[in-house]
Amino acid sequence: MLKIEKPALAAAIAAAIPVVSKTAKVPIMQHLCIERDGDDLTLRGSSGDIEIAARSQAMFDADFEAFTVPAHLLEDAVRRMPDGSELRIERVDFDGRLSHINIRTGRSRVKLPVLPASDFPKLDAGNLPHQISLNATALAKRIKAVLPSVCTDLSRYILAGVVLDPADDGLRLAATDGHRLSVRFIPAIEIDQSDDLAKVPRTIIPTRVMERALKVMDGHDDVALEISDQKIRVTSGRTVMIGKIIEGVYPEYRRIKPDAGAGRLAFSSAALHAAISRVLVVTPDAGLGVAFHAVGEQMSLAARDMAVGEADDEIACEVETEFRGGFNGQQMRDALENTDGDKVEYLVGPALDGTTLLRIPGDDENYTIIMPLQPKYARPQA
């Protein structure tokens, strides 16, 4: 039916197979659908709510017929073939119908069962009226920065994803779990979109779809997003992913912003990250909280777990207004890891209702807000 180089087929399988479950209750959902598209071979995998199609060049015979094959058996068979070999996929008919395929190279042969491609449940994207094209690295960086703040409680489904919020000035990405909020911004000048950004609807992308989109974009320069009110299509290189979006109204996250009266603390991101890591040694449960106290030219940290021990640490800090509070240490570390540069600042004050906003000094568009947490066992500051 066709000939294809092993590296090309292995790469296409690797791109499409992550959404295919070995334990899917419907047998064909454990398969990859293999079709011809011009001179390209297309491998399509689906989980029902996410579909990934990867393309690769191949040479087709006149007897080629689209089919589906158990995904993980195919992956294992191809992986075990000699490196750099050319693979021949031949049809095996029974009673006049395609029933199996042979994968051959040299003297090696693996025979696998197939099912009809017509039975494969493709995820029909339909008409996706809105398009945005931009640099894949820039988008991936913003996605990774906000993902830690996505709500993991699926009963709060509106928050169980990343919101894409286009506007005249650019594209904002935001995520919140009710305890923290992360916002990142891509200016319009960095976006090569085919639509007026302001006309593209605010869209909530489920976490799993975003994680798969990151894999699709990995290693590519550009990415195209096509959006409707029900689905999103992500195209990067020769791989296309279609995913269902979350239908609903996302909270008005932009209302939570610092004002001119907020107090300011400036410090080294690396220094605070290291100090938090040290005090968390005695609080394996990050939810117990870390106590912070900033005064003069220093910030002190304290944590305590009555079943483990206690820890204190201290870093240099520029303090405009004395600050005392407590936070989830792991959430603070996540925020620091996803903030560019070493010099960062906290904005604190009544206007933020007890929350702390972390950002690069003066950057009003890229920030993480963390709600306070009263340390349950932390030693009180003197």
C-alpha positions as CSV (number, residue, x, y, z in Angstrom):
1,M,0.0,0.0,0.0
2,L,2.8,2.4,0.8
3,K,6.5,3.0,1.6
4,I,7.8,5.4,4.3
5,E,11.0,6.0,6.1
6,K,11.0,4.7,9.7
7,P,12.1,8.1,11.3
8,A,9.2,9.9,9.4
9,L,6.6,7.3,10.5
10,A,8.0,7.2,14.1
11,A,7.8,11.0,14.4
12,A,4.2,11.1,13.1
13,I,3.2,8.4,15.6
14,A,4.9,10.2,18.4
15,A,2.9,13.4,17.6
16,A,-0.5,11.7,17.3
17,I,-0.4,9.0,19.9
18,P,-0.4,11.0,23.2
19,V,-4.2,11.4,23.1
20,V,-4.9,7.7,22.4
21,S,-5.8,5.6,25.5
22,K,-4.8,2.0,25.8
23,T,-7.8,1.4,28.0
24,A,-10.5,3.2,25.9
25,K,-13.8,1.2,26.2
26,V,-14.5,1.5,22.5
27,P,-11.8,-0.5,20.7
28,I,-11.4,1.9,17.7
29,M,-10.6,4.7,20.2
30,Q,-7.4,2.7,20.9
31,H,-6.5,3.1,17.2
32,L,-4.7,5.6,15.0
33,C,-6.5,6.4,11.7
34,I,-4.2,6.3,8.7
35,E,-5.2,8.2,5.6
36,R,-3.8,9.6,2.4
37,D,-3.8,13.4,1.8
38,G,-2.2,14.1,-1.6
39,D,1.4,12.9,-1.3
40,D,1.2,12.9,2.5
41,L,0.3,10.2,5.0
42,T,-1.9,11.5,7.8
43,L,-2.0,9.7,11.2
44,R,-4.9,10.8,13.4
45,G,-5.4,10.0,17.1
46,S,-8.4,11.0,19.2
47,S,-9.5,10.9,22.8
48,G,-13.0,12.1,22.0
49,D,-12.4,15.7,23.1
50,I,-8.9,16.2,21.6
51,E,-7.8,15.1,18.1
52,I,-4.2,15.3,16.8
53,A,-3.3,14.7,13.1
54,A,0.3,14.5,12.1
55,R,1.4,14.4,8.4
56,S,4.5,12.8,6.8
57,Q,5.7,12.2,3.3
58,A,5.2,8.7,1.9
59,M,5.0,6.8,-1.5
60,F,1.6,5.2,-2.2
61,D,0.6,2.3,-4.3
62,A,-2.6,2.1,-6.3
63,D,-4.1,-0.4,-3.7
64,F,-3.9,2.0,-0.8
65,E,-7.0,2.2,1.4
66,A,-7.4,4.2,4.6
67,F,-7.5,2.1,7.8
68,T,-7.1,2.2,11.5
69,V,-4.6,0.2,13.5
70,P,-4.0,-0.3,17.3
71,A,-1.9,2.8,18.1
72,H,0.4,1.3,20.7
73,L,1.0,-1.9,18.8
74,L,2.0,0.2,15.8
75,E,4.3,2.4,17.9
76,D,6.0,-0.7,19.4
77,A,6.4,-2.4,16.0
78,V,7.9,0.6,14.3
79,R,10.2,1.3,17.2
80,R,11.7,-2.2,17.0
81,M,12.4,-2.0,13.3
82,P,16.1,-1.3,12.3
83,D,17.1,2.4,12.5
84,G,17.1,4.3,9.3
85,S,15.2,1.6,7.4
86,E,12.5,2.0,4.8
87,L,9.2,0.4,5.9
88,R,6.7,-1.1,3.5
89,I,3.1,-1.4,4.7
90,E,1.2,-4.0,2.7
91,R,-2.5,-4.9,2.9
92,V,-3.8,-8.4,3.9
93,D,-7.3,-9.1,2.7
94,F,-9.8,-11.6,4.0
95,D,-13.0,-12.4,2.1
96,G,-12.3,-9.5,-0.2
97,R,-11.8,-6.9,2.5
98,L,-8.8,-5.3,4.2
99,S,-8.3,-7.2,7.5
100,H,-4.6,-6.8,8.5
101,I,-1.5,-5.0,7.5
102,N,2.1,-6.3,7.2
103,I,4.9,-4.0,8.2
104,R,8.0,-5.1,6.4
105,T,11.7,-4.2,6.1
106,G,14.3,-6.6,4.9
107,R,13.5,-10.0,6.4
108,S,11.4,-8.5,9.2
109,R,7.6,-8.6,9.2
110,V,5.0,-7.6,11.8
111,K,1.3,-8.3,11.1
112,L,-1.3,-6.2,12.8
113,P,-5.1,-6.1,12.7
114,V,-7.0,-3.2,11.3
115,L,-10.5,-1.7,11.4
116,P,-12.3,0.4,8.8
117,A,-11.3,4.1,8.7
118,S,-15.0,4.9,8.2
119,D,-15.7,3.8,11.8
120,F,-13.1,6.2,13.3
121,P,-14.9,9.1,15.1
122,K,-13.3,12.2,13.7
123,L,-13.7,15.4,15.7
124,D,-15.4,17.6,13.2
125,A,-14.2,21.1,13.8
126,G,-16.7,22.7,11.5
127,N,-16.3,26.3,10.6
128,L,-13.7,28.1,12.8
129,P,-14.3,31.8,11.9
130,H,-11.5,33.5,14.0
131,Q,-7.8,33.2,13.3
132,I,-4.7,34.3,15.1
133,S,-1.1,33.6,14.0
134,L,1.9,34.3,16.2
135,N,5.3,33.1,17.3
136,A,5.0,29.6,18.9
137,T,7.8,30.2,21.4
138,A,6.2,33.5,22.7
139,L,2.8,31.8,23.1
140,A,4.2,28.7,24.8
141,K,6.1,30.8,27.3
142,R,2.9,32.6,28.4
143,I,1.0,29.4,28.6
144,K,3.6,27.7,30.8
145,A,3.6,30.8,33.1
146,V,-0.1,30.7,33.8
147,L,-0.8,26.9,33.8
148,P,0.2,26.5,37.5
149,S,-2.7,28.8,38.5
150,V,-5.4,26.7,36.7
151,C,-8.0,25.3,39.0
152,T,-7.7,21.5,39.4
153,D,-11.2,21.1,40.9
154,L,-13.2,20.0,37.8
155,S,-16.5,20.8,39.5
156,R,-15.5,24.5,39.0
157,Y,-15.2,23.8,35.3
158,I,-15.1,27.5,34.2
159,L,-11.8,27.8,36.0
160,A,-10.4,24.5,34.8
161,G,-8.5,26.0,31.9
162,V,-6.6,29.0,30.5
163,V,-8.6,32.0,29.1
164,L,-7.4,33.6,25.9
165,D,-8.5,37.2,26.0
166,P,-7.9,39.1,22.7
167,A,-8.2,42.9,22.7
168,D,-7.1,45.8,20.5
169,D,-3.7,46.1,22.3
170,G,-2.9,42.3,22.2
171,L,-3.6,38.9,23.6
172,R,-3.9,38.2,27.3
173,L,-3.7,34.8,28.9
174,A,-5.0,34.3,32.4
175,A,-5.7,31.4,34.9
176,T,-7.0,31.3,38.4
177,D,-8.0,28.7,41.0
178,G,-9.5,31.3,43.4
179,H,-6.3,31.5,45.5
180,R,-4.0,32.9,42.9
181,L,-4.3,34.6,39.5
182,S,-1.6,34.6,36.8
183,V,-1.9,37.0,33.8
184,R,0.5,37.2,30.8
185,F,0.4,39.5,27.8
186,I,1.5,39.4,24.1
187,P,1.4,42.9,22.5
188,A,-0.5,43.2,19.2
189,I,2.6,44.2,17.4
190,E,4.0,40.7,18.0
191,I,0.8,39.0,16.6
192,D,0.4,38.4,12.9
193,Q,-3.4,37.8,13.0
194,S,-5.8,37.6,10.1
195,D,-8.7,38.9,12.1
196,D,-9.2,42.1,14.1
197,L,-8.1,40.9,17.5
198,A,-11.0,42.8,19.2
199,K,-13.4,40.6,17.2
200,V,-12.0,37.3,18.4
201,P,-14.1,36.0,21.4
202,R,-12.7,35.4,24.8
203,T,-12.1,31.6,24.9
204,I,-11.5,29.2,27.8
205,I,-9.1,26.3,26.8
206,P,-9.2,23.2,29.1
207,T,-5.9,22.4,30.8
208,R,-5.5,19.1,28.9
209,V,-6.0,20.8,25.6
210,M,-3.4,23.5,26.5
211,E,-0.9,20.9,27.6
212,R,-1.3,19.0,24.2
213,A,-1.0,22.4,22.3
214,L,2.4,22.9,24.0
215,K,3.6,19.6,22.6
216,V,2.3,20.5,19.1
217,M,4.1,23.8,19.2
218,D,7.4,22.4,20.6
219,G,10.2,22.9,18.2
220,H,8.3,25.1,15.7
221,D,8.6,28.8,15.0
222,D,5.0,29.7,14.3
223,V,1.6,28.6,15.4
224,A,-1.9,29.3,14.0
225,L,-5.0,29.3,16.2
226,E,-8.5,29.0,14.7
227,I,-11.4,29.5,17.1
228,S,-15.1,29.0,17.2
229,D,-17.6,29.1,20.0
230,Q,-17.1,25.3,20.6
231,K,-13.6,24.3,19.3
232,I,-10.0,25.4,18.8
233,R,-7.6,24.2,16.1
234,V,-3.9,24.6,16.7
235,T,-1.6,24.2,13.7
236,S,2.2,24.2,14.0
237,G,4.5,22.6,11.4
238,R,2.9,19.5,10.0
239,T,0.8,18.7,13.1
240,V,-2.8,19.8,13.7
241,M,-4.7,19.6,17.0
242,I,-8.4,20.1,17.4
243,G,-9.8,20.5,20.9
244,K,-13.1,21.3,22.6
245,I,-13.3,24.5,24.6
246,I,-15.1,25.3,27.9
247,E,-18.4,27.0,27.3
248,G,-19.2,29.7,29.9
249,V,-18.3,33.2,31.2
250,Y,-14.8,33.6,32.7
251,P,-14.5,35.9,35.8
252,E,-13.5,39.5,35.2
253,Y,-9.9,38.9,36.3
254,R,-8.7,42.4,35.2
255,R,-10.6,44.1,38.0
256,I,-7.9,42.9,40.4
257,K,-5.1,45.4,39.9
258,P,-2.7,47.4,42.1
259,D,-3.2,51.1,42.6
260,A,-0.9,54.0,43.4
261,G,-1.3,53.5,47.1
262,A,0.0,49.9,47.2
263,G,3.1,49.3,49.3
264,R,6.2,47.9,47.5
265,L,8.8,45.3,48.3
266,A,11.7,44.7,45.9
267,F,14.1,41.7,46.1
268,S,16.0,39.0,44.2
269,S,13.7,36.3,42.8
270,A,16.5,33.7,43.1
271,A,17.2,34.6,46.7
272,L,13.5,34.4,47.8
273,H,13.0,31.2,45.8
274,A,16.0,29.6,47.6
275,A,14.8,30.8,51.0
276,I,11.3,29.4,50.4
277,S,12.8,26.1,49.3
278,R,14.8,25.8,52.5
279,V,12.0,26.6,54.9
280,L,9.6,24.2,53.1
281,V,11.9,21.3,54.1
282,V,10.1,21.2,57.4
283,T,6.6,21.7,55.9
284,P,6.0,19.0,53.3
285,D,2.4,20.1,53.3
286,A,2.8,23.5,51.6
287,G,-0.7,24.3,52.7
288,L,0.5,24.9,56.2
289,G,1.9,28.2,55.0
290,V,5.1,30.3,55.3
291,A,5.1,33.4,57.4
292,F,6.7,36.6,55.8
293,H,7.9,39.7,57.6
294,A,9.5,42.6,55.7
295,V,10.9,45.5,57.6
296,G,14.0,47.8,57.2
297,E,16.2,46.2,54.6
298,Q,15.3,42.5,55.0
299,M,12.6,40.0,54.6
300,S,12.4,37.1,57.0
301,L,10.6,33.8,56.5
302,A,9.4,31.2,59.0
303,A,7.7,27.8,58.7
304,R,6.8,25.1,61.3
305,D,5.3,21.7,61.3
306,M,4.8,20.3,64.7
307,A,5.4,16.8,63.4
308,V,8.6,17.6,61.6
309,G,10.4,20.7,62.8
310,E,10.8,24.4,62.1
311,A,12.9,26.7,59.9
312,D,13.8,30.4,59.5
313,D,15.5,32.3,56.7
314,E,16.2,35.8,55.7
315,I,17.0,37.7,52.5
316,A,17.9,41.3,51.6
317,C,14.8,43.4,50.6
318,E,14.0,47.0,49.7
319,V,11.0,47.8,51.9
320,E,8.9,50.8,51.4
321,T,6.2,49.7,53.8
322,E,6.5,47.1,56.6
323,F,4.7,43.9,55.6
324,R,3.6,40.9,57.6
325,G,1.6,38.0,56.2
326,G,1.5,34.4,55.2
327,F,1.3,32.5,51.9
328,N,1.4,29.0,50.4
329,G,5.1,28.5,49.8
330,Q,4.7,26.3,46.7
331,Q,2.4,28.9,45.1
332,M,5.1,31.5,45.7
333,R,7.8,29.4,44.2
334,D,5.7,28.7,41.1
335,A,5.1,32.4,40.7
336,L,8.8,33.2,41.0
337,E,9.8,30.5,38.5
338,N,7.5,32.0,35.9
339,T,8.5,35.7,36.4
340,D,11.3,36.9,34.1
341,G,14.4,38.5,35.5
342,D,16.0,38.3,38.9
343,K,14.8,41.7,40.3
344,V,11.1,41.5,41.1
345,E,8.7,43.3,43.4
346,Y,5.6,42.6,45.5
347,L,2.8,45.2,45.6
348,V,0.8,44.9,48.8
349,G,-1.8,47.0,50.6
350,P,-5.5,47.4,51.4
351,A,-6.4,48.0,47.8
352,L,-5.4,44.4,47.0
353,D,-7.6,43.1,49.9
354,G,-4.7,41.4,51.6
355,T,-3.3,39.8,48.4
356,T,0.2,40.2,47.1
357,L,1.0,41.0,43.4
358,L,4.3,39.7,42.0
359,R,5.8,41.3,38.9
360,I,8.9,42.7,37.2
361,P,9.2,46.3,38.5
362,G,6.8,48.6,36.6
363,D,5.2,45.8,34.5
364,D,1.4,46.3,34.6
365,E,0.6,43.5,32.2
366,N,2.4,40.5,33.4
367,Y,1.9,39.5,37.0
368,T,0.7,36.9,39.5
369,I,-1.6,37.6,42.4
370,I,-1.6,35.3,45.4
371,M,-4.2,35.3,48.2
372,P,-2.9,35.4,51.8
373,L,-2.8,32.3,53.9
374,Q,-2.6,32.3,57.7
375,P,0.2,29.9,58.6
376,K,-1.3,27.2,60.8
377,Y,1.8,26.2,62.6
378,A,4.4,28.8,61.7
379,R,6.2,30.4,64.6
380,P,5.0,34.0,65.3
381,Q,7.5,36.7,64.4
382,A,9.0,38.7,67.3
